[in-house]
């Protein structure tokens, strides 16, 4: 390259080109991100409903995946926090023998425990907002208090995992989000500190969602909490979703 | 600054140097056992390119490696060349890049460029990282080439050089953030020139704006675009900035991956202050891999050539002295280049592992080449003897970095690398379970020779180390 020295007007022209290029790259990236968010398109049988019942959190992840949902913020109302289990005991391990109920139950528990993590890895969830009743929130904060990524606030805590945003809230601190969410309700949410009428609470806080799934059960749910979840399903007229095999 | 002249002989000699560099980085690479890092690099490249997911390894680093490795996996398959082609290529290209940088820095003293480039061509520590999938070695090319292009711009004022420089620095930043050290220096130099170019704002403004656009906006644009697949996960630009903050937090507080956090871990030397005062090493373990014929674990040990590394600080003193007292701009700039790249690693805020030394090596060896070129007219026999011994040491240490053993290699490695380093590396694998779903790596004995390591089950590494870390 032995071209002559660039003149001042040419330098300004180069500057303009590079500024335009940077602006175009930033805009294109942002648009690409927004375009990648897939909204829920109600399937046949939903009859306009946005509420559905699934077996558990693992079924919810399958339902989201099979509906082609991606890049979504997910609000989880739950009284527990599950984490992925180690590989040798996890869902990728050899399948449990079909004639061993204990092994099948353990495999299912592992799948449910890692369900939300799985949702982030699959790209369904780009952010997790978790709302918890009092005791569960206190326990969660104790578990993450010492972690270097944790930020604690009054009634909320942020703890991203590998840059994936995750936050934990008491019901009063759930932020208003200007975006339709995916909602998952687990029965263990129905405990002291949870809103008495979840549907009304969602409406009052201005939380919009295009698909709300109610898990019939979760690992910590008591029969009373399962009944509360069933009552919510009845109240909102949720349809029953069959889990994919 | 006069333009350096190149003869046909120069071109042929440089081609020869590049051929040697290629040979030592590529020879036998297809049969060199892969490391767990290599397999994680391949898995992460696929996950990022296809889904925008920066997992399972090194989520906190920039993502150029994933995009490049995804391409080479497509081109060469999922073996060694698919995983390592870019490391080999950029590790080799670092040699002509350093040559061009030094020719521009000291145009009247071609020996500086020849010596610096020759030392880098056979530097066993750089070779070690050029023969694996992780991206540290990219930083021996992109920032060095970016600096060379910036210096060419300073001399010619031709805009193309500065745009090329910005492009190269952008790719450097997209490899690892430490490319930013050289970028800051290049920006400072070019902005200083622009400021001195006139006395009125109308004279200063165009070159200053152009410098900012080429060396700030353009690198950031390139960097941003390497996250394109990540945006495909639904993220906005604001969320990207949050992600950068999370990456920065992790990088600033990083204490190691599973296994290296063990209190007695000693396999990856910690402490940048050691690099040019004592032998520097990085111990890796090659896994028994299908296709390579290996049935046990293999030690792959990168050791900095002590006959060059231990001369870096004296050479720095000499270059700084020449720059200050003799008003030699080449000496001053070389000293500044080295310090700008080295000093940030001396920060005590987190452990700095010895792989980071790769970033600094080109500038360190440039200093040694500078000092040796100055000593040559007065002490030819001494310099020739040192060069010969350095070449022999580099040859012996090359065998250690590729997992082979020769008697001089064994002797030299045992002289330079303490047994605890060997043992720690195998214990790391054993305790973290990395590479073995059951975590069943047998405890090793101290190896009798480089390349020898305990047998282990032939299993690929877990693609999901993230799972073990999740809280």
Interface residues (C-beta under 8 A of the other chain):
Chain A: X1 X2 X3 X4 X5 X6 X8 X9 X10 X11 X12 X14 X15 X18 X19 X21 X22 X25 X26 X29 X30 X32 X33 X34 X36 X37 X70 X71 X72 X83 X84 X85 X86 X87 X88 X90 X92 X114 X117 X121 X122 X123 X126 X143 X144 X147 X148 X149 X159 X160 X161 X162 X163 X165
Chain B: X51 X52 X53 X54 X55 X59 X60 X152 X156 X157 X158 X159 X160 X161 X163 X164 X166 X202 X203 X206 X207 X209 X210 X212 X213 X214 X217 X218 X220 X221 X224 X225 X227 X228 X231 X232 X233 X234 X235 X236 X237 X239 X240 X242 X243 X246 X247 X249 X250 X253 X437 X438 X462 X464 X466 X467 X468 X470 X471
